[in-house]
Every structure is written in structure tokens, then in C-alpha cells.
Amino acid sequence: MDQNKLTAMTVGDLSGLLEKKELSSAEICTAYINKVKETDPTIQAFLALDEKHVMDAAAEADQR
């Protein structure tokens, strides 16, 4: 799925896709990490982004 489309979806929509196994937590996290990397140089909202921790947590969630 297109990453811009993913980051524009509601939490409810994302949750529904996760429940139906049409989307993984890793895919969602990757989309948001990329969005942060794209926009943060301009808005400077993040002090740090721990990608490894995020992706490890996503992988754990996907195993459940």
C-alpha cells in the first residue's frame, strides 16, 4: 500500500486492516518513520527517532 495513503488513514481504519491481516504493524511503522524523516527537517518536532526500537516492537506485535 502507498505510504502516503497509510499515513493519511485513521487509527480505526489501520486497526481494521491489522485485524484482517491485510497490513502489518511493520508496514505502518515504516510508513510513519519515512514520514518523520521527510517532514521533520522542516518542522523539527522530534529530538530523536529510535527506528530499531520501533521496528522491534512492530515485529513483536506482528507475531501476536
N, C-alpha and C positions, 0 to 999 in steps of 0.2 A: 504494500500500500504506500502511496505517496506520503513522504514525511510531513509535508506542509498540511496535508489533509488530516493526518493523525494529530498534529498539534493544535488543530482547529476544532477537534471533536470535543464533546462534553465528557465529563467523567462517567456519566451514565452510559453513554454510547460506547466508550472504551471498555467499561466493565462488562457490558453485554457481549462484546466481541471476545473478551477474555474468557467469559463463561462458556461460550460456544466454541472455544479453541480456534477461532478464526484469526487470532492475533496473540502474540506472546508479550509478556512483560518486557523481555529484552528488546523487542521491536519498538515498544512505546518509549522505553528509556533511551534507546539510541536516537530516536527522533527528537526527544527533548534535549539530549546532550548536544546534538547538532544545532538545534535552535539556539541554545545558550551560546555556543561558540560563534554562531552567526551574528547574534544581536548584542551580546554583552560588550564587545569593544565600544559600541556606541552608548549603551545605557549604563554600563558599569554597575550592574546590580549584584554581581557575585564577587566575593573575595576569593573564593576557591571553589573548585569543582572536582570532587573525588570520583572520577569516572570508574575506577576499578571497584570501589565500594558499591556504587550504584549498579554496575553490571553484575557483580557477585550477588547482590540482593535480588536482582531481577531473575538471575538463573535459579536461585533458590525458590523464588515464588513460582517459577515455571515448572518446577519439579513437583509441586503440590497438586 
